[in-house]
């Protein structure tokens, strides 16, 4: 058994089974206290300068004098400013304008301009010009023209730009910019290619997000007992992330027993039974805006796995370990696909389509599909200082699903895991 029994009952009256390796990930000062980041401000400032520099480097490569960002993740990357991120993902009301050889301007939601105080990459803060139907109603077109006019005026003051990259823009405002003579480029591709190569300071920030995530996973492990609902277990990760300075969870992927297969069911009020497999994917945007995208599977009550659970878990570990071992800088995506672990036919109908993907402030390019789904036309090269997540989902007809995932830095020698939360013993 990987865990020892603590015969003291918990609050619900059931026996708690503990694994000291996993307990070690809780706050050593007490699980009742949040984790406090030890990262110095100088690390964060260097990361900020690097990230804005990466965007401008890509803009010059693309011969793109101006970049408009609406995606809150891209804005966080550029300026390290965050304001109502989830709300502004579906209400585009704050944005950034970055000139390759000019100022970087943040257009902030009215009344929130002060949230950008002290951020070194921002040269000017202006109140955003919103044309949301929610508040503009019949005035949408008029307000959109004011917005486009201001963008045109600023760009014209600093360069003779005819090309502007935009990450997310609806058809009507895009048409307004085109009417003013601009050619629009794909700012999302530009931003994700910039984001794909991490600095050492970014990796330190990411390591801290992973540390917080693993503390949340330890809390989940401790409460994975019979009688708990999926939602109750999942809430422990939210709790640790929120109190330790994190942002949000992108999904609600925690299920147990028969609900693990097929995958992609969200957590529910299902009451987990002893011995059932609990499988999850954190998809956590944590402190400093970085993503910790980790997956684990373990049994409810931490009892020994059945023979079938062990077989599935062993296959998932084989996939993770093999694919980690082959990663090298300079490897093409096609080469990775050819050398990757080949999923047995009996598991293919229930497969997870991604074999590996980039990770930064969210899941990002490149998304390398599993070999049955890989498109030979998908081009690209694994580069040093990328962060890649290696994935596995193993299930067969009538079984539970085993979901495992690890986050790794691409070094000159290969893949270096950034997470250390223990796998289960078989």
C-alpha positions as CSV (number, residue, x, y, z in Angstrom):
1,X,0.0,0.0,0.0
2,X,1.2,3.5,-0.8
3,X,-0.5,5.0,2.2
4,X,-0.7,4.4,5.9
5,X,-3.9,4.5,7.9
6,X,-4.5,7.3,10.4
7,X,-7.1,5.7,12.7
8,X,-8.4,9.0,13.9
9,X,-11.8,9.7,12.2
10,X,-12.2,12.9,10.3
11,X,-15.1,15.4,10.7
12,X,-17.5,13.2,8.7
13,X,-16.7,10.2,10.9
14,X,-14.9,8.2,8.2
15,X,-11.3,6.9,8.5
16,X,-8.6,9.1,6.9
17,X,-5.9,7.4,4.9
18,X,-2.8,9.5,4.4
19,X,0.3,9.4,2.2
20,X,3.2,11.3,3.9
21,X,4.7,12.1,0.5
22,X,1.6,14.0,-0.5
23,X,1.1,15.6,2.9
24,X,4.5,17.2,2.4
25,X,2.9,19.5,-0.3
26,X,0.6,21.2,2.2
27,X,1.8,24.4,3.8
28,X,4.4,23.4,6.3
29,X,3.3,26.2,8.5
30,X,-0.2,24.6,8.7
31,X,-2.8,23.6,6.2
32,X,-5.0,26.3,7.6
33,X,-2.8,29.1,6.2
34,X,-2.2,30.2,2.6
35,X,1.1,29.8,0.9
36,X,3.2,33.0,0.8
37,X,5.4,33.4,-2.3
38,X,9.1,33.8,-1.6
39,X,9.8,35.2,-5.1
40,X,11.5,38.6,-4.9
41,X,10.1,41.6,-6.8
42,X,13.3,41.8,-9.0
43,X,12.3,38.4,-10.5
44,X,8.9,39.7,-11.5
45,X,10.3,42.9,-12.9
46,X,12.7,41.1,-15.1
47,X,10.0,38.8,-16.3
48,X,7.8,41.8,-17.2
49,X,10.5,43.4,-19.2
50,X,11.3,40.1,-21.0
51,X,7.7,39.5,-22.0
52,X,7.0,42.9,-23.4
53,X,10.4,42.7,-25.2
54,X,9.3,39.3,-26.7
55,X,6.1,40.9,-28.1
56,X,8.0,43.8,-29.7
57,X,10.6,41.4,-31.1
58,X,7.9,39.4,-32.8
59,X,6.3,42.6,-34.1
60,X,9.5,43.6,-35.8
61,X,9.9,40.2,-37.3
62,X,6.5,40.5,-38.7
63,X,7.0,44.1,-39.9
64,X,4.0,45.0,-37.7
65,X,4.3,48.4,-36.1
66,X,1.3,48.2,-33.9
67,X,-0.5,45.5,-31.8
68,X,-3.9,45.6,-30.2
69,X,-4.6,43.1,-27.4
70,X,-8.1,42.3,-26.0
71,X,-7.4,38.8,-24.7
72,X,-6.9,39.2,-20.9
73,X,-4.2,36.5,-21.0
74,X,-2.2,38.4,-23.6
75,X,-2.7,41.7,-21.7
76,X,-1.4,40.0,-18.5
77,X,1.6,38.7,-20.5
78,X,2.4,42.2,-21.9
79,X,1.9,44.4,-18.9
80,X,1.2,42.1,-15.9
81,X,-2.0,43.9,-15.3
82,X,-5.2,42.0,-14.4
83,X,-8.7,43.3,-13.9
84,X,-11.9,41.3,-14.0
85,X,-10.3,38.7,-16.3
86,X,-13.2,36.3,-16.6
87,X,-15.7,39.1,-17.2
88,X,-13.6,40.8,-19.8
89,X,-13.1,37.5,-21.7
90,X,-16.8,37.7,-22.8
91,X,-17.2,41.5,-22.4
92,X,-14.2,43.0,-24.4
93,X,-14.0,46.3,-22.6
94,X,-10.3,46.8,-21.8
95,X,-7.5,46.6,-24.3
96,X,-3.8,47.4,-24.9
97,X,-2.1,49.1,-27.8
98,X,1.6,48.4,-28.2
99,X,3.8,50.2,-30.7
100,X,6.9,48.4,-31.8
101,X,8.9,51.6,-31.6
102,X,6.6,53.8,-29.5
103,X,4.6,53.8,-26.3
104,X,2.7,50.9,-24.8
105,X,-0.8,52.1,-23.8
106,X,-3.3,50.4,-21.5
107,X,-7.0,51.3,-22.1
108,X,-8.6,50.4,-18.8
109,X,-12.2,49.9,-17.8
110,X,-13.6,53.2,-16.6
111,X,-13.0,53.7,-12.8
112,X,-10.3,51.0,-12.7
113,X,-7.4,53.0,-14.2
114,X,-5.6,52.8,-10.8
115,X,-5.1,49.0,-11.0
116,X,-2.2,49.7,-13.4
117,X,-0.3,51.9,-11.0
118,X,3.4,51.1,-10.8
119,X,3.6,48.7,-13.7
120,X,6.8,49.5,-15.6
121,X,5.8,48.4,-19.1
122,X,2.9,50.8,-19.4
123,X,3.8,54.2,-20.7
124,X,0.3,55.7,-20.5
125,X,-3.1,54.7,-19.1
126,X,-6.3,55.8,-20.8
127,X,-9.9,55.1,-20.2
128,X,-11.2,52.5,-22.6
129,X,-13.7,53.3,-25.3
130,X,-16.4,50.6,-25.0
131,X,-18.8,49.7,-27.7
132,X,-20.5,46.7,-25.9
133,X,-24.1,46.4,-26.8
134,X,-24.7,45.8,-23.1
135,X,-24.0,49.5,-22.4
136,X,-24.1,51.1,-25.8
137,X,-27.3,49.7,-27.2
138,X,-28.3,51.8,-30.3
139,X,-25.1,53.8,-29.9
140,X,-22.8,50.9,-30.8
141,X,-21.8,52.1,-34.2
142,X,-21.1,55.7,-33.0
143,X,-19.0,54.5,-30.1
144,X,-17.1,52.1,-32.4
145,X,-16.2,55.0,-34.7
146,X,-14.8,57.0,-31.7
147,X,-12.8,53.9,-30.7
148,X,-11.3,53.4,-34.2
149,X,-10.6,57.1,-34.5
150,X,-8.5,57.2,-31.3
151,X,-6.5,54.1,-32.4
152,X,-5.9,55.7,-35.8
153,X,-4.8,58.9,-34.3
154,X,-2.3,57.3,-31.8
155,X,-0.8,55.1,-34.4
156,X,-0.4,58.0,-36.8
157,X,1.5,60.1,-34.3
158,X,4.2,57.5,-34.0
159,X,4.5,55.7,-37.3
160,X,3.1,55.4,-40.8
161,X,1.6,52.0,-40.0
162,X,-0.7,50.2,-42.5
163,X,-0.4,46.9,-40.7
164,X,-1.9,46.2,-37.2
165,X,-2.0,42.9,-35.4
166,X,-5.1,42.2,-33.4
167,X,-5.7,39.1,-31.2
168,X,-9.5,39.2,-30.9
169,X,-11.8,41.6,-32.6
170,X,-15.4,41.3,-33.8
171,X,-16.2,41.8,-37.4
172,X,-17.7,45.3,-37.1
173,X,-14.7,47.0,-35.3
174,X,-12.3,45.1,-37.6
175,X,-14.2,46.7,-40.5
176,X,-13.8,50.1,-39.0
177,X,-10.0,49.7,-38.9
178,X,-9.9,48.4,-42.5
179,X,-12.0,51.5,-43.6
180,X,-9.2,53.6,-42.2
181,X,-6.6,51.9,-44.3
182,X,-5.2,49.2,-42.0
183,X,-4.4,45.7,-42.9
184,X,-5.1,43.4,-40.0
185,X,-2.7,40.6,-39.0
186,X,-3.3,37.6,-36.6
187,X,-2.2,39.0,-33.2
188,X,-3.1,35.8,-31.4
189,X,-0.5,33.8,-33.4
190,X,2.0,36.6,-32.9
191,X,1.4,36.6,-29.1
192,X,1.5,32.9,-28.7
193,X,4.7,32.5,-30.6
194,X,6.2,35.2,-28.4
195,X,4.8,33.5,-25.3
196,X,6.2,30.1,-26.2
197,X,9.8,30.8,-25.2
198,X,10.2,31.3,-21.4
199,X,12.8,33.2,-19.5
200,X,14.4,31.8,-16.4
201,X,12.4,34.3,-14.4
202,X,9.2,33.1,-15.9
203,X,10.1,29.6,-15.0
204,X,10.5,30.6,-11.4
205,X,7.1,32.2,-11.4
206,X,5.6,29.1,-13.0
207,X,7.3,26.9,-10.4
208,X,5.5,28.8,-7.7
209,X,2.1,28.4,-9.4
210,X,2.8,24.7,-9.6
211,X,3.8,24.7,-5.9
212,X,0.4,26.2,-5.0
213,X,-1.4,23.8,-7.4
214,X,0.3,20.8,-5.7
215,X,-0.7,22.1,-2.3
216,X,-4.3,22.1,-3.6
217,X,-3.9,18.6,-4.9
218,X,-2.7,17.5,-1.5
219,X,-5.8,18.9,0.0
220,X,-7.9,17.0,-2.6
221,X,-6.0,13.9,-1.8
222,X,-6.8,14.2,1.9
223,X,-10.5,14.6,1.4
224,X,-10.8,11.8,-1.3
225,X,-12.9,9.7,1.0
226,X,-16.2,7.8,0.7
227,X,-19.2,10.1,1.0
228,X,-17.6,13.1,-0.5
229,X,-19.0,14.6,-3.7
230,X,-16.9,15.3,-6.8
231,X,-17.6,19.0,-6.3
232,X,-16.5,18.9,-2.6
233,X,-13.1,17.4,-3.7
234,X,-12.7,19.8,-6.6
235,X,-13.4,22.8,-4.3
236,X,-10.2,22.2,-2.4
237,X,-8.1,23.2,-5.4
238,X,-10.2,26.4,-5.9
239,X,-9.7,27.2,-2.2
240,X,-5.9,26.8,-2.2
241,X,-5.5,28.7,-5.4
242,X,-7.7,31.6,-4.4
243,X,-6.2,32.1,-0.9
244,X,-2.6,31.8,-2.2
245,X,-3.0,34.6,-4.9
246,X,-4.2,32.6,-7.9
247,X,-6.7,33.5,-10.5
248,X,-9.2,30.8,-11.8
249,X,-9.6,27.2,-13.0
250,X,-10.3,26.9,-16.7
251,X,-12.4,23.7,-16.4
252,X,-14.2,21.5,-13.9
253,X,-12.6,18.2,-14.9
254,X,-12.9,15.9,-11.9
255,X,-15.0,12.8,-12.0
256,X,-15.1,9.5,-10.2
257,X,-15.9,5.9,-11.0
258,X,-18.0,5.2,-14.1
259,X,-18.3,9.0,-14.7
260,X,-14.6,9.1,-15.6
261,X,-15.4,7.4,-18.9
262,X,-16.1,9.0,-21.3
263,X,-13.8,11.9,-20.3
264,X,-14.8,15.6,-20.4
265,X,-17.7,15.3,-17.9
266,X,-17.7,18.1,-15.4
267,X,-17.6,17.5,-11.6
268,X,-21.1,17.0,-10.1
269,X,-22.9,16.1,-6.9
270,X,-22.1,12.5,-7.4
271,X,-21.1,10.9,-4.1
272,X,-17.8,9.0,-4.5
273,X,-17.6,5.4,-3.3
274,X,-14.7,3.6,-1.8
275,X,-12.3,2.1,-4.3
276,X,-13.6,4.1,-7.3
277,X,-11.0,5.9,-9.4
278,X,-10.9,9.7,-9.0
279,X,-9.4,11.4,-12.1
280,X,-8.9,15.1,-12.7
281,X,-7.1,17.8,-14.7
282,X,-6.3,21.0,-12.8
283,X,-6.2,23.6,-15.7
284,X,-5.3,26.1,-13.0
285,X,-4.4,29.7,-13.7
286,X,-2.5,30.5,-10.5
287,X,-0.3,33.2,-8.9
288,X,1.4,35.6,-11.2
289,X,-1.0,34.5,-14.0
290,X,0.8,31.3,-14.8
291,X,-0.8,27.9,-15.6
292,X,-0.4,24.7,-13.7
293,X,-1.9,22.0,-15.8
294,X,-1.5,18.7,-14.0
295,X,-3.5,15.5,-13.9
296,X,-3.6,12.7,-11.5
297,X,-5.8,9.6,-10.7
298,X,-6.1,7.8,-7.4
299,X,-8.7,5.6,-5.6
300,X,-11.3,6.9,-3.2
301,X,-10.2,6.0,0.3
302,X,-6.7,5.4,-1.1
303,X,-7.3,1.6,-1.1
304,X,-5.2,-0.7,-3.3
305,X,-6.1,-0.6,-7.0
306,X,-7.9,-3.5,-8.6
307,X,-6.0,-5.5,-11.3
308,X,-7.8,-3.6,-14.1
309,X,-7.1,-0.2,-12.5
310,X,-3.5,-1.1,-12.2
311,X,-3.3,-2.2,-15.8
312,X,-4.8,1.1,-17.1
313,X,-2.6,3.2,-14.7
314,X,0.6,1.4,-15.8
315,X,-0.3,2.1,-19.5
316,X,-0.8,5.8,-18.7
317,X,2.6,5.9,-16.9
318,X,4.2,4.2,-19.9
319,X,2.9,6.9,-22.2
320,X,4.0,9.8,-20.0
321,X,7.4,8.4,-19.3
322,X,8.1,7.4,-22.9
323,X,7.0,10.8,-24.4
324,X,9.0,12.7,-21.8
325,X,12.1,10.7,-22.7
326,X,12.1,11.6,-26.4
327,X,11.7,15.3,-26.1
328,X,14.7,17.2,-27.4
329,X,15.2,20.8,-28.7
330,X,15.3,20.8,-32.5
331,X,12.9,17.9,-32.8
332,X,10.1,18.6,-35.3
333,X,6.5,18.0,-34.4
334,X,6.4,15.3,-37.0
335,X,9.4,13.6,-35.5
336,X,7.9,13.7,-32.1
337,X,4.7,12.1,-33.5
338,X,6.7,9.3,-35.2
339,X,8.7,8.5,-32.0
340,X,5.9,8.9,-29.5
341,X,4.2,6.2,-27.5
342,X,1.8,4.3,-29.8
343,X,-1.6,3.9,-28.0
344,X,-2.9,0.3,-28.2
345,X,-5.9,-0.3,-30.3
346,X,-8.2,-1.3,-27.4
347,X,-7.6,2.2,-25.8
348,X,-8.0,4.3,-29.0
349,X,-11.8,4.8,-28.9
350,X,-11.5,6.5,-25.5
351,X,-8.2,8.4,-26.2
352,X,-7.3,11.9,-25.4
353,X,-6.4,13.6,-28.7
354,X,-3.5,15.7,-27.4
355,X,-0.1,14.1,-26.8
356,X,1.6,17.3,-25.7
357,X,0.9,21.0,-25.7
358,X,2.6,24.3,-24.8
359,X,1.9,26.0,-21.4
360,X,2.5,29.5,-20.1
361,X,-0.1,31.8,-18.8
362,X,-2.6,29.3,-20.2
363,X,-2.5,26.2,-22.5
364,X,-1.0,27.5,-25.6
365,X,0.7,26.7,-28.9
366,X,1.9,24.1,-29.9
367,X,-0.9,21.5,-29.5
368,X,0.6,18.3,-30.8
369,X,-2.0,15.7,-31.4
370,X,-1.8,12.0,-30.5
371,X,-0.5,9.8,-33.4
372,X,-3.9,8.6,-34.7
373,X,-5.0,12.3,-34.9
374,X,-1.8,13.9,-36.0
375,X,-1.9,15.9,-39.3
376,X,1.3,15.5,-41.2
377,X,0.9,19.2,-42.4
378,X,1.3,20.5,-38.8
379,X,4.7,22.1,-38.8
380,X,6.9,23.3,-36.0
381,X,10.0,22.6,-33.9
382,X,10.4,21.9,-30.2
383,X,12.6,24.7,-28.9
384,X,14.7,25.1,-25.8
385,X,12.9,27.0,-23.0
386,X,9.5,25.9,-24.2
387,X,7.3,24.4,-21.5
388,X,5.4,21.4,-22.7
389,X,2.7,19.4,-21.0
390,X,2.7,15.7,-21.7
391,X,-0.7,14.0,-21.5
392,X,-2.2,10.6,-21.1
393,X,-5.8,9.4,-20.9
394,X,-6.2,5.6,-20.8
395,X,-9.6,3.8,-20.8
396,X,-11.3,0.9,-22.5
397,X,-14.9,-0.2,-22.9
398,X,-16.6,-0.4,-19.6
399,X,-13.6,0.8,-17.6
400,X,-12.8,3.9,-15.6
401,X,-10.4,6.5,-17.1
402,X,-6.9,7.1,-15.9
403,X,-5.8,10.8,-16.5
404,X,-2.2,11.7,-16.0
405,X,-0.3,14.9,-17.0
406,X,3.0,16.5,-16.2
407,X,4.5,19.9,-17.0
408,X,8.1,20.0,-18.3
409,X,10.7,22.6,-19.3
410,X,12.6,21.8,-22.6
411,X,16.3,22.1,-21.8
412,X,19.4,21.4,-23.9
413,X,19.4,17.9,-22.6
414,X,15.7,17.1,-22.8
415,X,12.6,17.5,-20.8
416,X,12.9,18.5,-17.1
417,X,9.7,18.0,-15.1
418,X,8.5,21.1,-13.2
419,X,5.9,19.3,-11.1
420,X,6.9,16.6,-8.5
421,X,3.6,15.5,-6.9
422,X,3.9,11.7,-6.6
423,X,2.4,9.2,-8.9
424,X,0.5,6.3,-7.3
425,X,2.4,3.1,-6.4
426,X,1.3,-0.1,-8.1
